[in-house]
């Protein structure tokens, strides 16, 4: 039985973790509860400051995959109430000399950008993960290194994800796009929709039909490792050691100048650039990293889209998370056939908690049907992220599917019997989507219907919730 405060109807565990701020509902609590919350926060200040921030990216290349396919997957773990939307942007041509407005800064636009589908926090320009019509997928992770996080606004890691997808026709080209922009503009800026400062460096997993690249950064410095076969995962850690395929030309000289490396023996990037006293969030991520590695190894040689979805739904490892004010707010799985005559398939949840969501397929086509019900409202110049000072208010960014899914989540959390029935039906809907994909790969679905798949699945899911 949950313990309750004498003047409060919510469980103790729920009330205590409320932030004592004006936007959290703190001042709506009874006085007794306000005093208890303040006392709890003082006692556990270090723990509260180190709430887990996490993401997990995975890739399987043959022979790790069961079929002749590259399988990509990512869970995006973000602040619990952050809304993640799924948006499509067509390929475009841009006038010479034009500029591009990213989340915080403007940069020069390129002549041509590829079509992209993105799963992204609704308040920013960039993306947590996504794909382009050239068969490239990218996901990023937060990481902290010996290089300090420089204050000020620059390109977010999430901006770099989108820029890599819009400008790169292979994983390697996307990597060179990201590293070039990183060296030119740097990385930085507020990484959550809140006035409290929070920023980090980034690692990336870039994947195409043939290979994968792990890109790890420290400020403007970077190092990359090529993955040609088998399985690989990243989880808020520096994982590249001595297996370096490409690097910033000044990486080693900076390490020597800082006294982090004596120049003798093999250069181990993870050892040299990992912080001596890593933040608790990085230490907590080790469990997920090890758990993800173990799950991939268990399925090595048999990885499919369904297997990747099951890994993203794994709660014991923390990969599917809901802890300390953060949770998995969106998930993505992509199937990239080596046979270029077959289309790449990208599955998105567009809702939180993949263990209680369904993956819906998106396939690039000449005329994809717009799916506005997974796109958040726009607030223009009145958006708190656009006004100075930033983040002084909150707006409702929930899209139609998110709102409908919240009802289902509530049932699953509060009414076990009804929740189990909802869960079973959701899985049936997902199985139907996967069956349609199999039929499509077998040539049973006409090509002109590919653009309707994501729309149809989202529409069916919303109708079910209603």
C-alpha positions as CSV (number, residue, x, y, z in Angstrom):
1,X,0.0,0.0,0.0
2,X,1.4,3.4,-0.9
3,X,2.1,5.9,1.9
4,X,0.2,9.2,1.8
5,X,0.7,12.5,3.4
6,X,-2.0,13.5,5.8
7,X,-3.2,16.4,3.7
8,X,-2.4,14.9,0.2
9,X,-4.2,12.3,-1.9
10,X,-1.2,11.4,-4.0
11,X,1.3,8.7,-3.1
12,X,4.3,9.8,-1.1
13,X,6.7,8.7,-3.9
14,X,4.9,10.9,-6.4
15,X,4.8,14.0,-4.3
16,X,8.4,13.9,-3.1
17,X,9.9,14.0,-6.6
18,X,8.0,17.2,-7.6
19,X,10.4,20.0,-8.2
20,X,9.9,22.9,-5.9
21,X,9.3,25.4,-8.8
22,X,6.4,27.4,-10.0
23,X,5.9,25.3,-13.1
24,X,5.7,21.9,-11.4
25,X,2.5,22.4,-9.4
26,X,4.6,22.6,-6.2
27,X,2.8,25.7,-4.9
28,X,-0.6,24.0,-5.3
29,X,0.4,21.4,-2.7
30,X,-0.8,21.7,0.9
31,X,1.7,23.5,3.1
32,X,2.7,20.3,5.0
33,X,3.6,18.7,1.7
34,X,5.6,21.7,0.5
35,X,7.7,21.5,3.7
36,X,8.2,17.8,3.2
37,X,9.2,18.2,-0.4
38,X,11.8,20.9,0.4
39,X,13.3,18.8,3.2
40,X,13.5,15.7,0.8
41,X,15.2,17.8,-1.9
42,X,17.8,19.2,0.5
43,X,18.6,15.7,1.8
44,X,18.8,14.1,-1.6
45,X,20.2,17.1,-3.6
46,X,23.0,15.2,-5.2
47,X,20.7,12.4,-6.3
48,X,18.1,14.8,-7.7
49,X,20.7,16.6,-9.7
50,X,21.9,13.3,-11.2
51,X,18.6,12.0,-12.5
52,X,19.3,9.5,-15.2
53,X,19.5,10.9,-18.7
54,X,19.8,8.2,-21.3
55,X,19.4,6.9,-24.8
56,X,20.3,3.6,-26.4
57,X,21.2,3.0,-30.0
58,X,21.7,-0.4,-31.6
59,X,22.7,-1.8,-35.0
60,X,22.9,-5.3,-36.4
61,X,24.7,-6.0,-39.7
62,X,25.0,-9.4,-41.4
63,X,25.9,-12.0,-40.1
64,X,24.4,-10.5,-36.9
65,X,21.0,-10.1,-38.7
66,X,19.0,-13.2,-39.6
67,X,18.4,-11.9,-43.1
68,X,20.5,-9.9,-45.5
69,X,19.5,-6.7,-43.8
70,X,21.0,-4.0,-41.6
71,X,18.7,-3.4,-38.5
72,X,18.9,-0.1,-36.6
73,X,17.1,0.7,-33.4
74,X,17.0,3.6,-30.8
75,X,15.1,4.5,-27.7
76,X,15.0,8.2,-27.0
77,X,14.9,8.8,-23.2
78,X,14.0,12.4,-22.4
79,X,12.2,14.4,-19.7
80,X,9.0,12.5,-18.8
81,X,6.5,15.1,-20.1
82,X,8.3,16.0,-23.3
83,X,6.3,15.3,-26.4
84,X,8.0,13.6,-29.4
85,X,6.5,14.1,-32.8
86,X,7.2,12.3,-36.1
87,X,7.6,14.6,-39.1
88,X,8.3,14.2,-42.8
89,X,10.1,16.8,-44.9
90,X,10.4,16.3,-48.7
91,X,13.6,16.7,-50.7
92,X,14.2,20.3,-51.6
93,X,16.4,22.7,-53.6
94,X,17.6,25.9,-52.0
95,X,18.7,29.2,-53.6
96,X,22.5,30.0,-53.4
97,X,23.4,32.1,-50.3
98,X,20.3,31.1,-48.3
99,X,20.5,30.4,-44.6
100,X,19.0,27.8,-42.4
101,X,17.4,28.5,-38.9
102,X,18.3,25.6,-36.6
103,X,17.2,25.4,-33.0
104,X,19.3,28.3,-31.8
105,X,21.6,29.6,-34.6
106,X,21.6,30.2,-38.3
107,X,24.0,28.4,-40.6
108,X,24.4,28.5,-44.4
109,X,22.0,26.3,-46.3
110,X,23.2,23.8,-48.9
111,X,21.9,23.6,-52.5
112,X,20.1,20.3,-52.1
113,X,18.6,18.4,-49.1
114,X,17.2,14.9,-49.0
115,X,13.8,13.8,-47.9
116,X,13.8,12.9,-44.2
117,X,11.5,11.4,-41.6
118,X,12.3,12.4,-38.0
119,X,11.3,11.5,-34.5
120,X,12.0,14.7,-32.6
121,X,11.2,16.6,-29.4
122,X,8.4,19.0,-30.6
123,X,10.1,22.1,-29.2
124,X,13.3,22.0,-31.2
125,X,14.4,22.0,-34.9
126,X,16.6,18.9,-34.8
127,X,15.8,15.3,-34.2
128,X,16.6,12.5,-31.7
129,X,16.6,10.0,-34.6
130,X,15.5,9.6,-38.1
131,X,16.2,8.4,-41.7
132,X,16.5,9.8,-45.1
133,X,15.4,8.6,-48.6
134,X,19.0,7.5,-49.3
135,X,18.8,4.7,-46.7
136,X,20.7,6.5,-43.9
137,X,19.6,6.3,-40.3
138,X,21.1,8.4,-37.4
139,X,20.6,8.5,-33.6
140,X,22.5,10.4,-31.0
141,X,23.4,10.1,-27.3
142,X,24.4,12.5,-24.5
143,X,27.9,12.1,-23.2
144,X,30.3,14.0,-20.9
145,X,34.0,14.1,-21.5
146,X,37.2,15.8,-20.1
147,X,36.5,18.6,-22.6
148,X,34.2,21.1,-20.8
149,X,30.7,21.8,-22.1
150,X,31.1,25.4,-23.4
151,X,28.3,27.8,-22.4
152,X,26.4,29.6,-25.1
153,X,24.2,28.6,-28.0
154,X,25.5,26.6,-30.9
155,X,24.3,23.5,-32.8
156,X,22.6,20.9,-30.6
157,X,23.6,17.3,-31.2
158,X,20.0,16.8,-32.3
159,X,20.4,19.5,-34.9
160,X,23.5,17.6,-36.2
161,X,21.4,14.5,-36.5
162,X,18.9,16.2,-38.8
163,X,21.6,18.0,-40.8
164,X,23.5,14.7,-41.3
165,X,20.3,13.2,-42.7
166,X,19.4,16.1,-44.9
167,X,22.8,16.3,-46.4
168,X,24.3,12.8,-46.4
169,X,23.6,10.1,-48.9
170,X,25.6,7.5,-47.0
171,X,26.6,7.0,-43.3
172,X,30.1,8.1,-44.1
173,X,29.1,11.3,-45.9
174,X,26.6,12.1,-43.1
175,X,29.5,11.7,-40.7
176,X,31.7,14.1,-42.6
177,X,28.7,16.6,-42.7
178,X,28.4,16.4,-38.9
179,X,32.1,16.7,-38.2
180,X,32.5,19.6,-40.6
181,X,29.6,21.5,-39.0
182,X,30.9,20.6,-35.5
183,X,34.3,22.1,-36.2
184,X,32.8,25.2,-37.8
185,X,29.9,26.0,-35.4
186,X,30.6,23.9,-32.3
187,X,28.0,22.1,-30.2
188,X,26.0,23.5,-27.3
189,X,22.9,25.1,-26.0
190,X,20.0,24.2,-23.7
191,X,19.1,20.5,-24.3
192,X,15.7,20.4,-22.6
193,X,12.7,22.7,-22.5
194,X,13.5,24.3,-19.2
195,X,15.3,27.4,-18.0
196,X,17.6,25.4,-15.7
197,X,21.0,24.9,-17.6
198,X,21.5,21.5,-19.1
199,X,23.9,20.7,-21.9
200,X,26.2,17.9,-23.1
201,X,28.4,16.6,-25.8
202,X,27.2,13.9,-28.2
203,X,27.9,10.5,-29.7
204,X,26.2,9.2,-32.8
205,X,25.4,6.0,-34.5
206,X,25.2,6.4,-38.3
207,X,23.9,3.5,-40.4
208,X,23.2,2.7,-44.1
209,X,22.6,-0.5,-46.1
210,X,26.3,-1.5,-46.1
211,X,28.0,-0.3,-42.9
212,X,27.7,1.6,-39.6
213,X,29.8,4.3,-38.0
214,X,30.1,5.2,-34.3
215,X,31.0,8.9,-34.0
216,X,32.1,10.2,-30.6
217,X,32.8,13.9,-29.8
218,X,34.4,16.0,-27.2
219,X,33.7,19.7,-27.9
220,X,34.8,20.2,-31.5
221,X,37.1,17.1,-31.4
222,X,35.9,13.8,-32.7
223,X,36.8,10.2,-33.4
224,X,35.0,7.5,-35.4
225,X,34.9,3.7,-35.7
226,X,33.6,1.8,-38.7
227,X,31.4,-1.2,-38.1
228,X,31.3,-3.6,-41.1
229,X,29.6,-6.7,-39.6
230,X,28.0,-8.0,-36.4
231,X,26.2,-6.1,-33.6
232,X,27.0,-2.9,-31.8
233,X,25.3,-0.6,-29.2
234,X,26.0,2.8,-27.6
235,X,24.6,4.1,-24.3
236,X,26.0,7.5,-23.0
237,X,29.5,6.1,-22.8
238,X,32.7,6.7,-24.8
239,X,33.1,3.3,-26.4
240,X,35.8,3.8,-29.0
241,X,39.1,2.6,-27.6
242,X,42.0,1.9,-30.0
243,X,39.9,0.7,-33.0
244,X,39.9,4.2,-34.6
245,X,39.0,4.5,-38.3
246,X,39.0,8.3,-38.5
247,X,39.7,11.2,-36.2
248,X,40.0,15.0,-35.8
249,X,43.5,16.0,-37.0
250,X,44.3,17.7,-33.7
251,X,42.8,15.1,-31.4
252,X,46.0,13.6,-30.1
253,X,48.0,16.8,-29.9
254,X,45.2,18.3,-27.7
255,X,45.2,15.3,-25.5
256,X,49.0,15.6,-25.1
257,X,48.9,19.4,-24.5
258,X,46.3,18.8,-21.7
259,X,48.4,16.1,-20.1
260,X,45.8,13.4,-20.7
261,X,48.1,11.3,-22.9
262,X,51.9,11.0,-22.8
263,X,52.1,10.1,-26.5
264,X,53.4,6.7,-25.8
265,X,51.8,3.4,-27.0
266,X,48.4,3.0,-28.6
267,X,45.9,5.9,-28.3
268,X,42.8,4.8,-26.4
269,X,40.1,7.5,-26.9
270,X,37.7,6.3,-24.3
271,X,40.5,6.1,-21.7
272,X,42.0,9.4,-22.6
273,X,38.8,11.5,-22.9
274,X,36.4,9.9,-20.3
275,X,36.1,12.2,-17.3
276,X,38.1,11.2,-14.2
277,X,35.0,11.7,-12.1
278,X,32.1,10.9,-14.4
279,X,28.6,12.2,-13.5
280,X,26.3,9.7,-11.9
281,X,24.2,9.7,-15.1
282,X,27.1,8.2,-17.0
283,X,27.7,5.6,-14.3
284,X,24.1,4.6,-14.3
285,X,24.2,4.2,-18.1
286,X,26.8,1.4,-17.8
287,X,24.1,-1.0,-16.7
288,X,22.1,-0.2,-19.8
289,X,25.1,-0.4,-22.1
290,X,26.1,-3.8,-20.6
291,X,22.5,-5.0,-20.8
292,X,22.1,-3.9,-24.4
293,X,25.4,-5.7,-25.3
294,X,24.2,-8.9,-23.7
295,X,20.8,-8.8,-25.4
296,X,22.4,-8.2,-28.8
297,X,24.9,-11.1,-28.2
298,X,22.0,-13.4,-27.2
299,X,20.4,-12.7,-30.6
300,X,23.6,-12.5,-32.7
301,X,22.9,-14.1,-36.0
302,X,19.1,-13.9,-35.6
303,X,18.3,-10.2,-35.3
304,X,15.2,-9.1,-37.0
305,X,12.9,-6.0,-36.7
306,X,10.9,-7.9,-34.1
307,X,14.0,-8.8,-32.1
308,X,15.1,-5.2,-32.1
309,X,11.7,-4.1,-30.9
310,X,11.9,-6.6,-28.1
311,X,15.3,-5.2,-27.0
312,X,13.9,-1.6,-27.0
313,X,11.0,-2.9,-24.8
314,X,13.4,-4.5,-22.2
315,X,12.7,-3.1,-18.8
316,X,15.1,-5.1,-16.5
317,X,18.1,-3.6,-18.3
318,X,16.7,-0.1,-18.1
319,X,16.7,0.2,-21.9
320,X,12.9,0.9,-21.7
321,X,13.1,3.4,-18.9
322,X,10.8,5.4,-16.6
323,X,12.9,6.8,-13.8
324,X,13.8,10.0,-12.1
325,X,11.6,12.2,-14.2
326,X,12.9,10.7,-17.5
327,X,11.3,8.0,-19.7
328,X,11.5,6.6,-23.2
329,X,9.5,9.2,-25.1
330,X,9.9,7.7,-28.6
331,X,11.3,4.7,-30.3
332,X,12.5,3.8,-33.8
333,X,13.5,0.6,-35.6
334,X,14.7,0.5,-39.2
335,X,15.2,-2.3,-41.7
336,X,17.7,-1.6,-44.4
337,X,17.9,-4.4,-47.0
338,X,21.2,-4.9,-48.7
339,X,19.2,-5.5,-51.9
340,X,18.8,-2.0,-53.2
341,X,15.7,-3.0,-55.2
342,X,13.8,-3.3,-51.8
343,X,12.7,-0.3,-49.9
344,X,14.0,0.6,-46.4
345,X,11.3,0.4,-43.7
346,X,11.3,2.7,-40.7
347,X,9.1,1.9,-37.7
348,X,8.2,4.7,-35.2
349,X,6.0,4.7,-32.0
350,X,5.4,8.5,-31.9
351,X,4.3,7.7,-28.3
352,X,6.1,7.1,-25.0
353,X,7.1,3.7,-23.5
354,X,7.6,1.1,-26.3
355,X,6.5,-1.7,-24.0
356,X,3.0,-0.1,-24.2
357,X,3.1,1.4,-27.7
358,X,3.1,0.0,-31.2
359,X,5.7,0.4,-33.9
360,X,4.2,1.8,-37.2
361,X,5.9,1.5,-40.6
362,X,7.0,4.4,-42.7
363,X,8.4,3.9,-46.3
364,X,9.6,6.7,-48.5
365,X,7.6,7.1,-51.6
366,X,6.9,9.7,-54.3
367,X,3.7,10.9,-52.6
368,X,3.6,10.0,-48.9
369,X,0.3,10.8,-47.2
370,X,0.7,13.6,-44.6
371,X,0.2,12.3,-41.1
372,X,-0.7,15.4,-39.2
373,X,-2.0,13.5,-36.2
374,X,1.6,12.8,-35.0
375,X,2.7,16.4,-35.6
376,X,2.6,18.8,-32.7
377,X,0.9,22.3,-32.8
378,X,3.0,25.2,-33.8
379,X,3.2,28.5,-31.8
380,X,5.3,30.7,-34.0
381,X,7.0,33.7,-32.4
382,X,5.0,33.1,-29.2
383,X,6.7,29.8,-28.6
384,X,8.7,30.0,-25.3
385,X,11.8,28.6,-27.1
386,X,11.7,31.6,-29.5
387,X,11.1,34.3,-27.0
388,X,14.0,35.9,-25.0
389,X,14.7,34.9,-22.3
390,X,13.9,31.4,-23.4
391,X,11.8,28.8,-21.6
392,X,9.9,31.2,-19.4
393,X,6.6,29.4,-19.9
394,X,5.1,26.1,-21.2
395,X,2.7,25.3,-24.0
396,X,0.7,22.1,-24.8
397,X,2.7,20.3,-27.5
398,X,0.7,17.1,-27.4
399,X,-0.4,15.8,-30.9
400,X,-3.6,13.8,-31.5
401,X,-2.0,10.4,-31.2
402,X,-0.1,11.4,-28.0
403,X,-3.4,12.5,-26.4
404,X,-5.2,9.3,-27.4
405,X,-2.3,7.1,-26.2
406,X,-2.3,8.9,-22.8
407,X,-5.8,7.5,-22.2
408,X,-4.6,4.0,-23.0
409,X,-1.6,4.3,-20.8
410,X,-3.8,5.4,-17.9
411,X,-6.0,2.3,-18.3
412,X,-2.9,0.1,-18.5
413,X,-1.5,1.7,-15.3
414,X,-4.7,1.8,-13.2
415,X,-6.9,-1.1,-14.4
416,X,-4.8,-4.2,-14.8
417,X,-7.5,-6.4,-16.4
418,X,-8.6,-3.8,-18.9
419,X,-5.0,-2.8,-19.5
420,X,-4.0,-6.3,-20.4
421,X,-6.8,-6.4,-23.0
422,X,-5.6,-3.1,-24.4
423,X,-2.1,-4.4,-24.5
424,X,-3.1,-7.5,-26.4
425,X,-5.0,-5.5,-29.0
426,X,-2.1,-3.1,-29.5
427,X,0.2,-6.1,-30.2
428,X,-2.4,-7.4,-32.7
429,X,-2.3,-4.1,-34.5
430,X,1.5,-4.2,-34.6
431,X,1.4,-7.7,-35.9
432,X,-0.9,-6.6,-38.7
433,X,1.6,-3.9,-39.6
434,X,4.4,-6.3,-39.7
435,X,2.4,-8.7,-41.9
436,X,1.7,-5.9,-44.3
437,X,5.4,-5.2,-44.5
438,X,6.1,-8.9,-45.3
439,X,3.4,-8.8,-48.0
440,X,5.0,-5.7,-49.4
441,X,8.4,-7.2,-49.5
442,X,6.9,-10.2,-51.3
443,X,5.4,-7.9,-54.0
444,X,1.8,-8.2,-52.8
445,X,1.2,-4.5,-52.1
446,X,1.3,-2.1,-55.0
447,X,4.1,0.5,-54.9
448,X,1.6,3.3,-55.0
449,X,0.1,2.3,-51.6
450,X,3.5,2.5,-49.8
451,X,2.9,6.1,-48.9
452,X,-0.3,5.3,-47.1
453,X,1.2,2.7,-44.6
454,X,2.1,5.1,-41.8
455,X,-1.1,7.1,-42.2
456,X,-3.2,4.0,-42.1
457,X,-1.5,2.6,-39.0
458,X,-1.7,5.8,-37.1
459,X,-5.4,6.3,-38.1
460,X,-6.2,2.7,-37.0
461,X,-4.5,3.2,-33.6
462,X,-6.3,6.4,-32.8
463,X,-9.7,4.9,-33.8
464,X,-8.9,2.0,-31.4
465,X,-8.3,4.4,-28.5
466,X,-11.5,6.2,-29.2
